[in-house]
């Protein structure tokens, strides 16, 4: 099993019965999304452990080899395509599986765990979630894309074939174009997943209505 990544950990109440593993975007860290928990509007009776892991620091080729926190190397951009380092995608998927196993050992079953992520973190949430051998409660994919669709063809699992997905994107996103988010949703729907797809007139970020919609999804999947 992969070494556990360091995480920012927040529990909404004692004795959590569910977990959300939330992955940050390229160059950020686990502190990035921790402040939004109060904005999700979760009921006080729903005790959730939020884990915000820090990605490893690696050189990122598309940023001139600058070392930053990243879930995998992006070799270069070609039009709207991202040329992802497949070995890095595999390594980060293994890290997320290790966190899921750790939560299992702490008493949280896999079907009470949601994987969430923004941008590059969302790409790993998609890949790790759709290929995990046990059924998850849900997947949240924000302003993101599928980094290596061929991995899903080879490793998508029946266990997660019907796992609900919440996908959202800014319609004015200059970093991850909306067409990439739409293509990911179409692929995931073809695999049989129920997908809630929403867009907002924002750039590469999240907004309060989006956060509130995520809270509604979490209440549906974990409440």
GUGU-735046 format. One line per field, with one value per residue (C-alpha): x, y, z. Coordinates in nm, 3 decimals. Example, Ala and Ser with C-alpha at 12.3 -4.5 7.8 and 13.67 -1.06 7.14 Angstrom:
<pts>
east (1.230 1.367)
north (-0.450 -0.106)
up (0.780 0.714)
</pts>
This chain:
<pts>
east (0.000 0.122 0.248 -0.032 -0.025 -0.031 -0.378 -0.570 -0.837 -1.163 -1.456 -1.796 -1.897 -1.756 -1.760 -1.792 -1.990 -1.875 -1.569 -1.501 -1.154 -1.111 -0.821 -0.682 -0.576 -0.232 0.002 -0.236 -0.242 -0.486 -0.569 -0.728 -1.082 -1.094 -1.267 -1.575 -1.706 -1.940 -2.082 -2.191 -2.490 -2.457 -2.704 -2.564 -2.657 -2.437 -2.087 -1.837 -1.458 -1.311 -0.962 -0.778 -0.452 -0.141 -0.020 0.353 0.582 0.715 0.856 0.574 0.688 0.426 0.539 0.904 0.983 0.892 0.847 0.498 0.234 0.081 -0.107 0.083 0.306 0.142 0.390 0.240 -0.088 -0.196 -0.499 -0.747 -0.583 -0.374 -0.090 -0.076 0.199 0.021 0.263 0.187 -0.185 -0.136 0.075 -0.182 -0.462 -0.266 -0.228 -0.605 -0.673 -0.440 -0.642 -0.965 -0.815 -0.705 -1.059 -1.189 -0.952 -1.092 -1.443 -1.576 -1.697 -1.617 -1.983 -1.975 -1.680 -1.703 -1.409 -1.403 -1.156 -1.099 -0.917 -0.620 -0.753 -1.087 -0.909 -0.773 -1.110 -1.263 -0.990 -0.956 -1.331 -1.435 -1.171 -1.197 -1.280 -1.542 -1.849 -1.808 -2.085 -2.017 -1.772 -1.751 -1.562 -1.515 -1.372 -1.196 -1.146 -1.042 -0.659 -0.638 -0.973 -0.797 -0.746 -1.122 -1.157 -0.906 -0.996 -1.348 -1.520 -1.870 -1.864 -1.869 -2.072 -2.369 -2.187 -2.350 -2.134 -2.170 -1.980 -1.963 -1.772 -1.735 -1.867 -1.591 -1.304 -0.982 -0.768 -0.976 -1.214 -1.579 -1.557 -1.317 -1.566 -1.847 -1.643 -1.566 -1.934 -2.031 -1.774 -1.887 -2.253 -2.169 -2.024 -2.368 -2.314 -2.593 -2.437 -2.558 -2.395 -2.411 -2.238 -2.199 -2.086 -1.746 -1.384 -1.153 -1.296 -1.601 -1.890 -2.130 -2.427 -2.194 -2.074 -2.433 -2.517 -2.224 -2.367 -2.702 -2.525 -2.344 -2.670 -2.822 -2.533 -2.435 -2.739)
north (0.000 0.352 0.574 0.793 1.150 1.424 1.573 1.861 1.679 1.834 1.655 1.822 1.634 1.363 0.999 1.057 0.802 0.917 1.065 1.304 1.293 1.624 1.678 2.022 2.157 2.198 2.409 2.439 2.224 2.065 2.397 2.528 2.395 2.341 2.680 2.587 2.324 2.566 2.681 2.328 2.348 1.996 1.904 1.908 1.541 1.432 1.369 1.375 1.355 1.573 1.484 1.737 1.564 1.746 1.619 1.541 1.819 1.733 1.914 2.004 2.002 2.241 2.496 2.479 2.208 2.425 2.213 2.236 2.018 1.811 1.485 1.404 1.575 1.750 1.713 1.984 2.138 2.071 2.278 2.170 1.834 1.765 1.519 1.360 1.144 0.809 0.672 0.978 0.920 0.560 0.672 0.927 0.675 0.442 0.724 0.778 0.408 0.408 0.690 0.499 0.190 0.402 0.535 0.176 0.086 0.377 0.238 0.416 0.170 0.249 0.310 0.600 0.771 1.045 1.137 1.503 1.715 2.040 2.067 1.825 1.690 1.626 1.434 1.198 1.183 1.068 0.813 0.672 0.668 0.507 0.234 0.160 -0.208 -0.128 0.092 0.450 0.680 0.935 1.137 1.518 1.647 2.025 2.217 1.905 1.644 1.283 1.274 0.932 0.796 0.478 0.387 0.374 0.145 -0.092 -0.063 0.072 -0.155 -0.294 -0.205 0.166 0.144 0.319 0.549 0.894 1.175 1.549 1.738 2.116 2.367 2.736 2.830 3.093 2.871 2.966 2.700 2.385 2.464 2.375 2.132 1.914 1.897 1.814 1.539 1.383 1.382 1.219 0.944 0.885 0.872 0.613 0.399 0.403 0.653 0.888 1.234 1.569 1.825 2.194 2.505 2.857 3.179 3.180 3.112 2.848 2.864 2.772 2.994 2.987 2.837 2.559 2.490 2.477 2.231 2.014 2.023 1.904 1.617 1.518 1.520 1.293 1.048 1.048 1.177)
up (0.000 -0.083 0.197 0.327 0.204 0.469 0.499 0.648 0.848 0.969 1.136 1.133 1.450 1.677 1.564 1.189 0.992 0.647 0.481 0.195 0.038 -0.147 -0.390 -0.469 -0.806 -0.961 -0.750 -0.454 -0.139 0.102 0.266 -0.053 -0.005 0.370 0.433 0.229 0.473 0.656 0.319 0.226 0.459 0.592 0.868 1.221 1.265 0.974 1.111 0.824 0.825 0.549 0.431 0.215 0.114 -0.007 -0.344 -0.374 -0.499 -0.844 -1.150 -1.391 -1.751 -1.889 -1.628 -1.739 -1.486 -1.187 -0.875 -0.728 -0.573 -0.849 -0.883 -1.204 -1.456 -1.749 -2.030 -2.249 -2.365 -2.721 -2.814 -2.545 -2.474 -2.165 -2.216 -1.873 -1.732 -1.707 -1.447 -1.233 -1.270 -1.157 -0.859 -0.742 -0.785 -0.555 -0.299 -0.298 -0.262 0.039 0.196 0.132 0.295 0.591 0.633 0.614 0.897 1.098 1.064 0.752 0.485 0.123 0.039 0.290 0.118 -0.146 -0.366 -0.468 -0.659 -0.843 -1.176 -1.166 -0.837 -1.005 -1.279 -1.013 -0.835 -1.165 -1.236 -0.884 -0.828 -1.155 -1.123 -0.750 -0.684 -0.417 -0.450 -0.334 -0.216 -0.489 -0.697 -0.718 -1.023 -1.045 -1.342 -1.460 -1.730 -1.780 -1.788 -1.951 -2.078 -2.190 -1.825 -1.781 -2.080 -1.919 -1.550 -1.493 -1.243 -1.215 -0.845 -0.929 -1.250 -1.086 -0.845 -0.867 -1.004 -0.948 -1.218 -1.247 -1.459 -1.519 -1.863 -1.899 -1.782 -1.969 -1.796 -1.844 -2.131 -2.086 -2.378 -2.175 -1.888 -2.128 -2.294 -1.954 -1.858 -2.187 -2.132 -1.774 -1.878 -2.145 -1.866 -1.703 -1.422 -1.314 -1.362 -1.233 -1.467 -1.386 -1.518 -1.383 -1.557 -1.386 -1.480 -1.326 -0.976 -0.769 -0.661 -0.366 -0.559 -0.679 -0.323 -0.206 -0.486 -0.375 -0.022 -0.158 -0.339 -0.019 0.175 -0.088 -0.096 0.273 0.464)
</pts>
